Amino acid sequence: MGPSDEEYVKKSFFHRFIFRILKAFKSRFAKIYVNHYLKLKGISLEEIKKWNLVIFAARLHEGIPLEKENLLKMIKKLLKNNK
C-alpha cells in the first residue's frame, strides 16, 4: 500500500464515519420532530399513516425519477396490506 492508498483509506473511513453520525442525527431529529408534531396536534401516528397512500401517490405524480421505484414499492405494500 503506497502513501496515496493509505490516504484514500483514511479519507474513506472518515467519510463513512461522518455519514453514519449524520444519518443517526437525522433519524433522531426526525423522531423528535414527529413526536412534537403529534403532541401539538393531539393526533396519533396511526391517524397520519392513514394518509400514506395519498401522499405516496401525490409524490409519484410529481415525477421525480429517483423516487419512482421506492414509491411504487411502498404503494404496492400498502395496497397488499389493506386487502
mmCIF file of the N, C-alpha and C atoms, coordinates in Angstrom:
data_MODEL
# 
_entry.id   MODEL 
# 
loop_
_atom_site.group_PDB 
_atom_site.id 
_atom_site.type_symbol 
_atom_site.label_atom_id 
_atom_site.label_alt_id 
_atom_site.label_comp_id 
_atom_site.label_asym_id 
_atom_site.label_entity_id 
_atom_site.label_seq_id 
_atom_site.pdbx_PDB_ins_code 
_atom_site.Cartn_x 
_atom_site.Cartn_y 
_atom_site.Cartn_z 
_atom_site.occupancy 
_atom_site.B_iso_or_equiv 
_atom_site.pdbx_formal_charge 
_atom_site.auth_seq_id 
_atom_site.auth_comp_id 
_atom_site.auth_asym_id 
_atom_site.auth_atom_id 
_atom_site.pdbx_PDB_model_num 
ATOM 1   N N  . MET A 1 1  ? 0.853   -1.178 0.000   1.00 0.00 ? 1  MET A N  1 
ATOM 2   C CA . MET A 1 1  ? 0.000   0.000  0.000   1.00 0.00 ? 1  MET A CA 1 
ATOM 3   C C  . MET A 1 1  ? 0.897   1.239  0.000   1.00 0.00 ? 1  MET A C  1 
ATOM 4   N N  . GLY A 1 2  ? 0.736   2.106  -0.978  1.00 0.00 ? 2  GLY A N  1 
ATOM 5   C CA . GLY A 1 2  ? 1.520   3.330  -1.070  1.00 0.00 ? 2  GLY A CA 1 
ATOM 6   C C  . GLY A 1 2  ? 0.876   4.450  -0.267  1.00 0.00 ? 2  GLY A C  1 
ATOM 7   N N  . PRO A 1 3  ? 1.535   5.598  -0.204  1.00 0.00 ? 3  PRO A N  1 
ATOM 8   C CA . PRO A 1 3  ? 1.006   6.732  0.558   1.00 0.00 ? 3  PRO A CA 1 
ATOM 9   C C  . PRO A 1 3  ? -0.383  7.177  0.094   1.00 0.00 ? 3  PRO A C  1 
ATOM 10  N N  . SER A 1 4  ? -0.611  7.145  -1.216  1.00 0.00 ? 4  SER A N  1 
ATOM 11  C CA . SER A 1 4  ? -1.915  7.584  -1.710  1.00 0.00 ? 4  SER A CA 1 
ATOM 12  C C  . SER A 1 4  ? -3.012  6.594  -1.312  1.00 0.00 ? 4  SER A C  1 
ATOM 13  N N  . ASP A 1 5  ? -2.660  5.293  -1.268  1.00 0.00 ? 5  ASP A N  1 
ATOM 14  C CA . ASP A 1 5  ? -3.623  4.293  -0.840  1.00 0.00 ? 5  ASP A CA 1 
ATOM 15  C C  . ASP A 1 5  ? -3.997  4.475  0.628   1.00 0.00 ? 5  ASP A C  1 
ATOM 16  N N  . GLU A 1 6  ? -3.005  4.740  1.445   1.00 0.00 ? 6  GLU A N  1 
ATOM 17  C CA . GLU A 1 6  ? -3.255  4.949  2.875   1.00 0.00 ? 6  GLU A CA 1 
ATOM 18  C C  . GLU A 1 6  ? -4.132  6.182  3.086   1.00 0.00 ? 6  GLU A C  1 
ATOM 19  N N  . GLU A 1 7  ? -3.851  7.227  2.345   1.00 0.00 ? 7  GLU A N  1 
ATOM 20  C CA . GLU A 1 7  ? -4.639  8.448  2.468   1.00 0.00 ? 7  GLU A CA 1 
ATOM 21  C C  . GLU A 1 7  ? -6.087  8.200  2.039   1.00 0.00 ? 7  GLU A C  1 
ATOM 22  N N  . TYR A 1 8  ? -6.266  7.432  0.970   1.00 0.00 ? 8  TYR A N  1 
ATOM 23  C CA . TYR A 1 8  ? -7.618  7.102  0.500   1.00 0.00 ? 8  TYR A CA 1 
ATOM 24  C C  . TYR A 1 8  ? -8.385  6.328  1.567   1.00 0.00 ? 8  TYR A C  1 
ATOM 25  N N  . VAL A 1 9  ? -7.727  5.333  2.175   1.00 0.00 ? 9  VAL A N  1 
ATOM 26  C CA . VAL A 1 9  ? -8.379  4.525  3.209   1.00 0.00 ? 9  VAL A CA 1 
ATOM 27  C C  . VAL A 1 9  ? -8.773  5.404  4.390   1.00 0.00 ? 9  VAL A C  1 
ATOM 28  N N  . LYS A 1 10 ? -7.884  6.317  4.795   1.00 0.00 ? 10 LYS A N  1 
ATOM 29  C CA . LYS A 1 10 ? -8.191  7.218  5.908   1.00 0.00 ? 10 LYS A CA 1 
ATOM 30  C C  . LYS A 1 10 ? -9.372  8.117  5.564   1.00 0.00 ? 10 LYS A C  1 
ATOM 31  N N  . LYS A 1 11 ? -9.363  8.682  4.354   1.00 0.00 ? 11 LYS A N  1 
ATOM 32  C CA . LYS A 1 11 ? -10.468 9.547  3.930   1.00 0.00 ? 11 LYS A CA 1 
ATOM 33  C C  . LYS A 1 11 ? -11.758 8.750  3.832   1.00 0.00 ? 11 LYS A C  1 
ATOM 34  N N  . SER A 1 12 ? -11.664 7.553  3.282   1.00 0.00 ? 12 SER A N  1 
ATOM 35  C CA . SER A 1 12 ? -12.839 6.719  3.114   1.00 0.00 ? 12 SER A CA 1 
ATOM 36  C C  . SER A 1 12 ? -13.444 6.384  4.481   1.00 0.00 ? 12 SER A C  1 
ATOM 37  N N  . PHE A 1 13 ? -12.603 6.013  5.436   1.00 0.00 ? 13 PHE A N  1 
ATOM 38  C CA . PHE A 1 13 ? -13.081 5.715  6.784   1.00 0.00 ? 13 PHE A CA 1 
ATOM 39  C C  . PHE A 1 13 ? -13.719 6.961  7.401   1.00 0.00 ? 13 PHE A C  1 
ATOM 40  N N  . PHE A 1 14 ? -13.073 8.100  7.261   1.00 0.00 ? 14 PHE A N  1 
ATOM 41  C CA . PHE A 1 14 ? -13.582 9.352  7.813   1.00 0.00 ? 14 PHE A CA 1 
ATOM 42  C C  . PHE A 1 14 ? -14.939 9.700  7.207   1.00 0.00 ? 14 PHE A C  1 
ATOM 43  N N  . HIS A 1 15 ? -15.087 9.558  5.909   1.00 0.00 ? 15 HIS A N  1 
ATOM 44  C CA . HIS A 1 15 ? -16.352 9.860  5.235   1.00 0.00 ? 15 HIS A CA 1 
ATOM 45  C C  . HIS A 1 15 ? -17.465 8.930  5.700   1.00 0.00 ? 15 HIS A C  1 
ATOM 46  N N  . ARG A 1 16 ? -17.148 7.635  5.824   1.00 0.00 ? 16 ARG A N  1 
ATOM 47  C CA . ARG A 1 16 ? -18.155 6.681  6.314   1.00 0.00 ? 16 ARG A CA 1 
ATOM 48  C C  . ARG A 1 16 ? -18.557 7.015  7.749   1.00 0.00 ? 16 ARG A C  1 
ATOM 49  N N  . PHE A 1 17 ? -17.562 7.370  8.567   1.00 0.00 ? 17 PHE A N  1 
ATOM 50  C CA . PHE A 1 17 ? -17.813 7.718  9.959   1.00 0.00 ? 17 PHE A CA 1 
ATOM 51  C C  . PHE A 1 17 ? -18.722 8.943  10.065  1.00 0.00 ? 17 PHE A C  1 
ATOM 52  N N  . ILE A 1 18 ? -18.410 9.987  9.313   1.00 0.00 ? 18 ILE A N  1 
ATOM 53  C CA . ILE A 1 18 ? -19.220 11.212 9.323   1.00 0.00 ? 18 ILE A CA 1 
ATOM 54  C C  . ILE A 1 18 ? -20.622 10.922 8.799   1.00 0.00 ? 18 ILE A C  1 
ATOM 55  N N  . PHE A 1 19 ? -20.719 10.126 7.745   1.00 0.00 ? 19 PHE A N  1 
ATOM 56  C CA . PHE A 1 19 ? -22.020 9.774  7.180   1.00 0.00 ? 19 PHE A CA 1 
ATOM 57  C C  . PHE A 1 19 ? -22.882 9.056  8.218   1.00 0.00 ? 19 PHE A C  1 
ATOM 58  N N  . ARG A 1 20 ? -22.290 8.125  8.958   1.00 0.00 ? 20 ARG A N  1 
ATOM 59  C CA . ARG A 1 20 ? -23.043 7.394  9.988   1.00 0.00 ? 20 ARG A CA 1 
ATOM 60  C C  . ARG A 1 20 ? -23.529 8.339  11.087  1.00 0.00 ? 20 ARG A C  1 
ATOM 61  N N  . ILE A 1 21 ? -22.685 9.267  11.487  1.00 0.00 ? 21 ILE A N  1 
ATOM 62  C CA . ILE A 1 21 ? -23.077 10.232 12.520  1.00 0.00 ? 21 ILE A CA 1 
ATOM 63  C C  . ILE A 1 21 ? -24.231 11.089 12.015  1.00 0.00 ? 21 ILE A C  1 
ATOM 64  N N  . LEU A 1 22 ? -24.123 11.592 10.797  1.00 0.00 ? 22 LEU A N  1 
ATOM 65  C CA . LEU A 1 22 ? -25.183 12.431 10.239  1.00 0.00 ? 22 LEU A CA 1 
ATOM 66  C C  . LEU A 1 22 ? -26.483 11.649 10.072  1.00 0.00 ? 22 LEU A C  1 
ATOM 67  N N  . LYS A 1 23 ? -26.375 10.405 9.663   1.00 0.00 ? 23 LYS A N  1 
ATOM 68  C CA . LYS A 1 23 ? -27.563 9.570  9.491   1.00 0.00 ? 23 LYS A CA 1 
ATOM 69  C C  . LYS A 1 23 ? -28.255 9.342  10.839  1.00 0.00 ? 23 LYS A C  1 
ATOM 70  N N  . ALA A 1 24 ? -27.472 9.066  11.868  1.00 0.00 ? 24 ALA A N  1 
ATOM 71  C CA . ALA A 1 24 ? -28.046 8.864  13.203  1.00 0.00 ? 24 ALA A CA 1 
ATOM 72  C C  . ALA A 1 24 ? -28.690 10.155 13.706  1.00 0.00 ? 24 ALA A C  1 
ATOM 73  N N  . PHE A 1 25 ? -28.039 11.283 13.484  1.00 0.00 ? 25 PHE A N  1 
ATOM 74  C CA . PHE A 1 25 ? -28.581 12.571 13.914  1.00 0.00 ? 25 PHE A CA 1 
ATOM 75  C C  . PHE A 1 25 ? -29.889 12.865 13.181  1.00 0.00 ? 25 PHE A C  1 
ATOM 76  N N  . LYS A 1 26 ? -29.915 12.616 11.880  1.00 0.00 ? 26 LYS A N  1 
ATOM 77  C CA . LYS A 1 26 ? -31.110 12.859 11.083  1.00 0.00 ? 26 LYS A CA 1 
ATOM 78  C C  . LYS A 1 26 ? -32.272 11.996 11.577  1.00 0.00 ? 26 LYS A C  1 
ATOM 79  N N  . SER A 1 27 ? -31.989 10.738 11.858  1.00 0.00 ? 27 SER A N  1 
ATOM 80  C CA . SER A 1 27 ? -33.015 9.828  12.338  1.00 0.00 ? 27 SER A CA 1 
ATOM 81  C C  . SER A 1 27 ? -33.552 10.282 13.696  1.00 0.00 ? 27 SER A C  1 
ATOM 82  N N  . ARG A 1 28 ? -32.678 10.655 14.581  1.00 0.00 ? 28 ARG A N  1 
ATOM 83  C CA . ARG A 1 28 ? -33.100 11.106 15.920  1.00 0.00 ? 28 ARG A CA 1 
ATOM 84  C C  . ARG A 1 28 ? -33.890 12.407 15.817  1.00 0.00 ? 28 ARG A C  1 
ATOM 85  N N  . PHE A 1 29 ? -33.418 13.333 14.996  1.00 0.00 ? 29 PHE A N  1 
ATOM 86  C CA . PHE A 1 29 ? -34.113 14.607 14.812  1.00 0.00 ? 29 PHE A CA 1 
ATOM 87  C C  . PHE A 1 29 ? -35.514 14.379 14.261  1.00 0.00 ? 29 PHE A C  1 
ATOM 88  N N  . ALA A 1 30 ? -35.647 13.475 13.300  1.00 0.00 ? 30 ALA A N  1 
ATOM 89  C CA . ALA A 1 30 ? -36.951 13.176 12.697  1.00 0.00 ? 30 ALA A CA 1 
ATOM 90  C C  . ALA A 1 30 ? -37.911 12.625 13.751  1.00 0.00 ? 30 ALA A C  1 
ATOM 91  N N  . LYS A 1 31 ? -37.430 11.748 14.621  1.00 0.00 ? 31 LYS A N  1 
ATOM 92  C CA . LYS A 1 31 ? -38.280 11.181 15.667  1.00 0.00 ? 31 LYS A CA 1 
ATOM 93  C C  . LYS A 1 31 ? -38.751 12.262 16.635  1.00 0.00 ? 31 LYS A C  1 
ATOM 94  N N  . ILE A 1 32 ? -37.847 13.129 17.023  1.00 0.00 ? 32 ILE A N  1 
ATOM 95  C CA . ILE A 1 32 ? -38.198 14.220 17.933  1.00 0.00 ? 32 ILE A CA 1 
ATOM 96  C C  . ILE A 1 32 ? -39.229 15.139 17.276  1.00 0.00 ? 32 ILE A C  1 
ATOM 97  N N  . TYR A 1 33 ? -39.001 15.478 16.020  1.00 0.00 ? 33 TYR A N  1 
ATOM 98  C CA . TYR A 1 33 ? -39.913 16.365 15.288  1.00 0.00 ? 33 TYR A CA 1 
ATOM 99  C C  . TYR A 1 33 ? -41.312 15.763 15.198  1.00 0.00 ? 33 TYR A C  1 
ATOM 100 N N  . VAL A 1 34 ? -41.387 14.490 14.804  1.00 0.00 ? 34 VAL A N  1 
ATOM 101 C CA . VAL A 1 34 ? -42.688 13.832 14.645  1.00 0.00 ? 34 VAL A CA 1 
ATOM 102 C C  . VAL A 1 34 ? -43.413 13.748 15.989  1.00 0.00 ? 34 VAL A C  1 
ATOM 103 N N  . ASN A 1 35 ? -42.704 13.356 17.033  1.00 0.00 ? 35 ASN A N  1 
ATOM 104 C CA . ASN A 1 35 ? -43.336 13.268 18.348  1.00 0.00 ? 35 ASN A CA 1 
ATOM 105 C C  . ASN A 1 35 ? -43.862 14.626 18.811  1.00 0.00 ? 35 ASN A C  1 
ATOM 106 N N  . HIS A 1 36 ? -43.095 15.667 18.573  1.00 0.00 ? 36 HIS A N  1 
ATOM 107 C CA . HIS A 1 36 ? -43.528 17.015 18.948  1.00 0.00 ? 36 HIS A CA 1 
ATOM 108 C C  . HIS A 1 36 ? -44.759 17.431 18.137  1.00 0.00 ? 36 HIS A C  1 
ATOM 109 N N  . TYR A 1 37 ? -44.754 17.148 16.851  1.00 0.00 ? 37 TYR A N  1 
ATOM 110 C CA . TYR A 1 37 ? -45.881 17.471 15.982  1.00 0.00 ? 37 TYR A CA 1 
ATOM 111 C C  . TYR A 1 37 ? -47.152 16.750 16.451  1.00 0.00 ? 37 TYR A C  1 
ATOM 112 N N  . LEU A 1 38 ? -47.027 15.460 16.732  1.00 0.00 ? 38 LEU A N  1 
ATOM 113 C CA . LEU A 1 38 ? -48.174 14.675 17.178  1.00 0.00 ? 38 LEU A CA 1 
ATOM 114 C C  . LEU A 1 38 ? -48.739 15.232 18.484  1.00 0.00 ? 38 LEU A C  1 
ATOM 115 N N  . LYS A 1 39 ? -47.845 15.605 19.387  1.00 0.00 ? 39 LYS A N  1 
ATOM 116 C CA . LYS A 1 39 ? -48.278 16.157 20.669  1.00 0.00 ? 39 LYS A CA 1 
ATOM 117 C C  . LYS A 1 39 ? -49.003 17.492 20.468  1.00 0.00 ? 39 LYS A C  1 
ATOM 118 N N  . LEU A 1 40 ? -48.467 18.356 19.624  1.00 0.00 ? 40 LEU A N  1 
ATOM 119 C CA . LEU A 1 40 ? -49.094 19.659 19.372  1.00 0.00 ? 40 LEU A CA 1 
ATOM 120 C C  . LEU A 1 40 ? -50.469 19.517 18.717  1.00 0.00 ? 40 LEU A C  1 
ATOM 121 N N  . LYS A 1 41 ? -50.591 18.583 17.789  1.00 0.00 ? 41 LYS A N  1 
ATOM 122 C CA . LYS A 1 41 ? -51.846 18.401 17.055  1.00 0.00 ? 41 LYS A CA 1 
ATOM 123 C C  . LYS A 1 41 ? -52.845 17.513 17.786  1.00 0.00 ? 41 LYS A C  1 
ATOM 124 N N  . GLY A 1 42 ? -52.378 16.775 18.783  1.00 0.00 ? 42 GLY A N  1 
ATOM 125 C CA . GLY A 1 42 ? -53.269 15.897 19.519  1.00 0.00 ? 42 GLY A CA 1 
ATOM 126 C C  . GLY A 1 42 ? -53.767 14.717 18.703  1.00 0.00 ? 42 GLY A C  1 
ATOM 127 N N  . ILE A 1 43 ? -52.913 14.209 17.827  1.00 0.00 ? 43 ILE A N  1 
ATOM 128 C CA . ILE A 1 43 ? -53.276 13.061 16.991  1.00 0.00 ? 43 ILE A CA 1 
ATOM 129 C C  . ILE A 1 43 ? -52.242 11.955 17.165  1.00 0.00 ? 43 ILE A C  1 
ATOM 130 N N  . SER A 1 44 ? -52.560 10.786 16.645  1.00 0.00 ? 44 SER A N  1 
ATOM 131 C CA . SER A 1 44 ? -51.641 9.650  16.742  1.00 0.00 ? 44 SER A CA 1 
ATOM 132 C C  . SER A 1 44 ? -50.930 9.431  15.410  1.00 0.00 ? 44 SER A C  1 
ATOM 133 N N  . LEU A 1 45 ? -49.864 8.684  15.490  1.00 0.00 ? 45 LEU A N  1 
ATOM 134 C CA . LEU A 1 45 ? -49.120 8.330  14.276  1.00 0.00 ? 45 LEU A CA 1 
ATOM 135 C C  . LEU A 1 45 ? -49.985 7.482  13.349  1.00 0.00 ? 45 LEU A C  1 
ATOM 136 N N  . GLU A 1 46 ? -50.841 6.657  13.910  1.00 0.00 ? 46 GLU A N  1 
ATOM 137 C CA . GLU A 1 46 ? -51.730 5.819  13.105  1.00 0.00 ? 46 GLU A CA 1 
ATOM 138 C C  . GLU A 1 46 ? -52.672 6.674  12.258  1.00 0.00 ? 46 GLU A C  1 
ATOM 139 N N  . GLU A 1 47 ? -53.137 7.789  12.827  1.00 0.00 ? 47 GLU A N  1 
ATOM 140 C CA . GLU A 1 47 ? -54.018 8.684  12.069  1.00 0.00 ? 47 GLU A CA 1 
ATOM 141 C C  . GLU A 1 47 ? -53.286 9.297  10.877  1.00 0.00 ? 47 GLU A C  1 
ATOM 142 N N  . ILE A 1 48 ? -52.040 9.628  11.064  1.00 0.00 ? 48 ILE A N  1 
ATOM 143 C CA . ILE A 1 48 ? -51.241 10.200 9.974   1.00 0.00 ? 48 ILE A CA 1 
ATOM 144 C C  . ILE A 1 48 ? -50.955 9.135  8.917   1.00 0.00 ? 48 ILE A C  1 
ATOM 145 N N  . LYS A 1 49 ? -50.649 7.924  9.366   1.00 0.00 ? 49 LYS A N  1 
ATOM 146 C CA . LYS A 1 49 ? -50.319 6.843  8.427   1.00 0.00 ? 49 LYS A CA 1 
ATOM 147 C C  . LYS A 1 49 ? -51.483 6.502  7.503   1.00 0.00 ? 49 LYS A C  1 
ATOM 148 N N  . LYS A 1 50 ? -52.696 6.822  7.907   1.00 0.00 ? 50 LYS A N  1 
ATOM 149 C CA . LYS A 1 50 ? -53.853 6.582  7.047   1.00 0.00 ? 50 LYS A CA 1 
ATOM 150 C C  . LYS A 1 50 ? -53.744 7.362  5.737   1.00 0.00 ? 50 LYS A C  1 
ATOM 151 N N  . TRP A 1 51 ? -52.970 8.423  5.730   1.00 0.00 ? 51 TRP A N  1 
ATOM 152 C CA . TRP A 1 51 ? -52.808 9.278  4.552   1.00 0.00 ? 51 TRP A CA 1 
ATOM 153 C C  . TRP A 1 51 ? -51.616 8.882  3.683   1.00 0.00 ? 51 TRP A C  1 
ATOM 154 N N  . ASN A 1 52 ? -50.868 7.861  4.080   1.00 0.00 ? 52 ASN A N  1 
ATOM 155 C CA . ASN A 1 52 ? -49.660 7.486  3.337   1.00 0.00 ? 52 ASN A CA 1 
ATOM 156 C C  . ASN A 1 52 ? -49.928 7.177  1.870   1.00 0.00 ? 52 ASN A C  1 
ATOM 157 N N  . LEU A 1 53 ? -50.987 6.430  1.585   1.00 0.00 ? 53 LEU A N  1 
ATOM 158 C CA . LEU A 1 53 ? -51.272 6.079  0.186   1.00 0.00 ? 53 LEU A CA 1 
ATOM 159 C C  . LEU A 1 53 ? -51.487 7.328  -0.662  1.00 0.00 ? 53 LEU A C  1 
ATOM 160 N N  . VAL A 1 54 ? -52.234 8.274  -0.138  1.00 0.00 ? 54 VAL A N  1 
ATOM 161 C CA . VAL A 1 54 ? -52.497 9.524  -0.854  1.00 0.00 ? 54 VAL A CA 1 
ATOM 162 C C  . VAL A 1 54 ? -51.193 10.307 -1.052  1.00 0.00 ? 54 VAL A C  1 
ATOM 163 N N  . ILE A 1 55 ? -50.394 10.376 0.000   1.00 0.00 ? 55 ILE A N  1 
ATOM 164 C CA . ILE A 1 55 ? -49.126 11.117 -0.073  1.00 0.00 ? 55 ILE A CA 1 
ATOM 165 C C  . ILE A 1 55 ? -48.176 10.462 -1.072  1.00 0.00 ? 55 ILE A C  1 
ATOM 166 N N  . PHE A 1 56 ? -48.056 9.127  -1.003  1.00 0.00 ? 56 PHE A N  1 
ATOM 167 C CA . PHE A 1 56 ? -47.167 8.420  -1.930  1.00 0.00 ? 56 PHE A CA 1 
ATOM 168 C C  . PHE A 1 56 ? -47.616 8.602  -3.376  1.00 0.00 ? 56 PHE A C  1 
ATOM 169 N N  . ALA A 1 57 ? -48.920 8.529  -3.615  1.00 0.00 ? 57 ALA A N  1 
ATOM 170 C CA . ALA A 1 57 ? -49.447 8.708  -4.969  1.00 0.00 ? 57 ALA A CA 1 
ATOM 171 C C  . ALA A 1 57 ? -49.182 10.127 -5.471  1.00 0.00 ? 57 ALA A C  1 
ATOM 172 N N  . ALA A 1 58 ? -49.346 11.112 -4.594  1.00 0.00 ? 58 ALA A N  1 
ATOM 173 C CA . ALA A 1 58 ? -49.077 12.503 -4.985  1.00 0.00 ? 58 ALA A CA 1 
ATOM 174 C C  . ALA A 1 58 ? -47.602 12.692 -5.307  1.00 0.00 ? 58 ALA A C  1 
ATOM 175 N N  . ARG A 1 59 ? -46.728 12.100 -4.499  1.00 0.00 ? 59 ARG A N  1 
ATOM 176 C CA . ARG A 1 59 ? -45.290 12.197 -4.766  1.00 0.00 ? 59 ARG A CA 1 
ATOM 177 C C  . ARG A 1 59 ? -44.946 11.508 -6.091  1.00 0.00 ? 59 ARG A C  1 
ATOM 178 N N  . LEU A 1 60 ? -45.579 10.381 -6.349  1.00 0.00 ? 60 LEU A N  1 
ATOM 179 C CA . LEU A 1 60 ? -45.342 9.667  -7.604  1.00 0.00 ? 60 LEU A CA 1 
ATOM 180 C C  . LEU A 1 60 ? -45.750 10.528 -8.791  1.00 0.00 ? 60 LEU A C  1 
ATOM 181 N N  . HIS A 1 61 ? -46.842 11.235 -8.654  1.00 0.00 ? 61 HIS A N  1 
ATOM 182 C CA . HIS A 1 61 ? -47.339 12.108 -9.716  1.00 0.00 ? 61 HIS A CA 1 
ATOM 183 C C  . HIS A 1 61 ? -46.386 13.272 -9.998  1.00 0.00 ? 61 HIS A C  1 
ATOM 184 N N  . GLU A 1 62 ? -45.566 13.640 -9.017  1.00 0.00 ? 62 GLU A N  1 
ATOM 185 C CA . GLU A 1 62 ? -44.591 14.728 -9.221  1.00 0.00 ? 62 GLU A CA 1 
ATOM 186 C C  . GLU A 1 62 ? -43.502 14.338 -10.212 1.00 0.00 ? 62 GLU A C  1 
ATOM 187 N N  . GLY A 1 63 ? -43.356 13.043 -10.457 1.00 0.00 ? 63 GLY A N  1 
ATOM 188 C CA . GLY A 1 63 ? -42.445 12.572 -11.499 1.00 0.00 ? 63 GLY A CA 1 
ATOM 189 C C  . GLY A 1 63 ? -40.968 12.699 -11.189 1.00 0.00 ? 63 GLY A C  1 
ATOM 190 N N  . ILE A 1 64 ? -40.580 12.484 -9.963  1.00 0.00 ? 64 ILE A N  1 
ATOM 191 C CA . ILE A 1 64 ? -39.163 12.540 -9.588  1.00 0.00 ? 64 ILE A CA 1 
ATOM 192 C C  . ILE A 1 64 ? -38.563 11.155 -9.834  1.00 0.00 ? 64 ILE A C  1 
ATOM 193 N N  . PRO A 1 65 ? -37.707 11.024 -10.844 1.00 0.00 ? 65 PRO A N  1 
ATOM 194 C CA . PRO A 1 65 ? -37.205 9.704  -11.246 1.00 0.00 ? 65 PRO A CA 1 
ATOM 195 C C  . PRO A 1 65 ? -36.550 8.900  -10.117 1.00 0.00 ? 65 PRO A C  1 
ATOM 196 N N  . LEU A 1 66 ? -35.784 9.546  -9.255  1.00 0.00 ? 66 LEU A N  1 
ATOM 197 C CA . LEU A 1 66 ? -35.083 8.827  -8.195  1.00 0.00 ? 66 LEU A CA 1 
ATOM 198 C C  . LEU A 1 66 ? -36.034 8.263  -7.138  1.00 0.00 ? 66 LEU A C  1 
ATOM 199 N N  . GLU A 1 67 ? -37.236 8.774  -7.062  1.00 0.00 ? 67 GLU A N  1 
ATOM 200 C CA . GLU A 1 67 ? -38.196 8.320  -6.059  1.00 0.00 ? 67 GLU A CA 1 
ATOM 201 C C  . GLU A 1 67 ? -39.183 7.288  -6.594  1.00 0.00 ? 67 GLU A C  1 
ATOM 202 N N  . LYS A 1 68 ? -39.296 7.189  -7.899  1.00 0.00 ? 68 LYS A N  1 
ATOM 203 C CA . LYS A 1 68 ? -40.357 6.385  -8.516  1.00 0.00 ? 68 LYS A CA 1 
ATOM 204 C C  . LYS A 1 68 ? -40.382 4.935  -8.036  1.00 0.00 ? 68 LYS A C  1 
ATOM 205 N N  . GLU A 1 69 ? -39.274 4.247  -8.117  1.00 0.00 ? 69 GLU A N  1 
ATOM 206 C CA . GLU A 1 69 ? -39.226 2.826  -7.762  1.00 0.00 ? 69 GLU A CA 1 
ATOM 207 C C  . GLU A 1 69 ? -39.600 2.606  -6.294  1.00 0.00 ? 69 GLU A C  1 
ATOM 208 N N  . ASN A 1 70 ? -39.044 3.420  -5.420  1.00 0.00 ? 70 ASN A N  1 
ATOM 209 C CA . ASN A 1 70 ? -39.322 3.281  -3.994  1.00 0.00 ? 70 ASN A CA 1 
ATOM 210 C C  . ASN A 1 70 ? -40.789 3.589  -3.684  1.00 0.00 ? 70 ASN A C  1 
ATOM 211 N N  . LEU A 1 71 ? -41.329 4.622  -4.300  1.00 0.00 ? 71 LEU A N  1 
ATOM 212 C CA . LEU A 1 71 ? -42.734 4.971  -4.085  1.00 0.00 ? 71 LEU A CA 1 
ATOM 213 C C  . LEU A 1 71 ? -43.667 3.855  -4.556  1.00 0.00 ? 71 LEU A C  1 
ATOM 214 N N  . LEU A 1 72 ? -43.356 3.274  -5.703  1.00 0.00 ? 72 LEU A N  1 
ATOM 215 C CA . LEU A 1 72 ? -44.176 2.164  -6.212  1.00 0.00 ? 72 LEU A CA 1 
ATOM 216 C C  . LEU A 1 72 ? -44.151 0.975  -5.252  1.00 0.00 ? 72 LEU A C  1 
ATOM 217 N N  . LYS A 1 73 ? -42.986 0.679  -4.692  1.00 0.00 ? 73 LYS A N  1 
ATOM 218 C CA . LYS A 1 73 ? -42.878 -0.415 -3.722  1.00 0.00 ? 73 LYS A CA 1 
ATOM 219 C C  . LYS A 1 73 ? -43.738 -0.123 -2.488  1.00 0.00 ? 73 LYS A C  1 
ATOM 220 N N  . MET A 1 74 ? -43.670 1.105  -1.999  1.00 0.00 ? 74 MET A N  1 
ATOM 221 C CA . MET A 1 74 ? -44.444 1.466  -0.805  1.00 0.00 ? 74 MET A CA 1 
ATOM 222 C C  . MET A 1 74 ? -45.945 1.427  -1.084  1.00 0.00 ? 74 MET A C  1 
ATOM 223 N N  . ILE A 1 75 ? -46.342 1.880  -2.266  1.00 0.00 ? 75 ILE A N  1 
ATOM 224 C CA . ILE A 1 75 ? -47.765 1.850  -2.646  1.00 0.00 ? 75 ILE A CA 1 
ATOM 225 C C  . ILE A 1 75 ? -48.250 0.405  -2.737  1.00 0.00 ? 75 ILE A C  1 
ATOM 226 N N  . LYS A 1 76 ? -47.490 -0.454 -3.409  1.00 0.00 ? 76 LYS A N  1 
ATOM 227 C CA . LYS A 1 76 ? -47.863 -1.864 -3.534  1.00 0.00 ? 76 LYS A CA 1 
ATOM 228 C C  . LYS A 1 76 ? -47.969 -2.529 -2.166  1.00 0.00 ? 76 LYS A C  1 
ATOM 229 N N  . LYS A 1 77 ? -47.044 -2.202 -1.278  1.00 0.00 ? 77 LYS A N  1 
ATOM 230 C CA . LYS A 1 77 ? -47.062 -2.774 0.073   1.00 0.00 ? 77 LYS A CA 1 
ATOM 231 C C  . LYS A 1 77 ? -48.307 -2.338 0.832   1.00 0.00 ? 77 LYS A C  1 
ATOM 232 N N  . LEU A 1 78 ? -48.650 -1.058 0.738   1.00 0.00 ? 78 LEU A N  1 
ATOM 233 C CA . LEU A 1 78 ? -49.852 -0.564 1.411   1.00 0.00 ? 78 LEU A CA 1 
ATOM 234 C C  . LEU A 1 78 ? -51.110 -1.221 0.852   1.00 0.00 ? 78 LEU A C  1 
ATOM 235 N N  . LEU A 1 79 ? -51.189 -1.330 -0.455  1.00 0.00 ? 79 LEU A N  1 
ATOM 236 C CA . LEU A 1 79 ? -52.362 -1.949 -1.072  1.00 0.00 ? 79 LEU A CA 1 
ATOM 237 C C  . LEU A 1 79 ? -52.489 -3.421 -0.697  1.00 0.00 ? 79 LEU A C  1 
ATOM 238 N N  . LYS A 1 80 ? -51.363 -4.099 -0.642  1.00 0.00 ? 80 LYS A N  1 
ATOM 239 C CA . LYS A 1 80 ? -51.359 -5.528 -0.265  1.00 0.00 ? 80 LYS A CA 1 
ATOM 240 C C  . LYS A 1 80 ? -51.810 -5.699 1.185   1.00 0.00 ? 80 LYS A C  1 
ATOM 241 N N  . ASN A 1 81 ? -51.342 -4.831 2.075   1.00 0.00 ? 81 ASN A N  1 
ATOM 242 C CA . ASN A 1 81 ? -51.673 -4.936 3.497   1.00 0.00 ? 81 ASN A CA 1 
ATOM 243 C C  . ASN A 1 81 ? -53.104 -4.503 3.813   1.00 0.00 ? 81 ASN A C  1 
ATOM 244 N N  . ASN A 1 82 ? -53.736 -3.749 2.904   1.00 0.00 ? 82 ASN A N  1 
ATOM 245 C CA . ASN A 1 82 ? -55.088 -3.264 3.145   1.00 0.00 ? 82 ASN A CA 1 
ATOM 246 C C  . ASN A 1 82 ? -56.169 -4.158 2.560   1.00 0.00 ? 82 ASN A C  1 
ATOM 247 N N  . LYS A 1 83 ? -55.801 -5.312 2.040   1.00 0.00 ? 83 LYS A N  1 
ATOM 248 C CA . LYS A 1 83 ? -56.788 -6.230 1.453   1.00 0.00 ? 83 LYS A CA 1 
ATOM 249 C C  . LYS A 1 83 ? -57.578 -6.926 2.534   1.00 0.00 ? 83 LYS A C  1 
# 
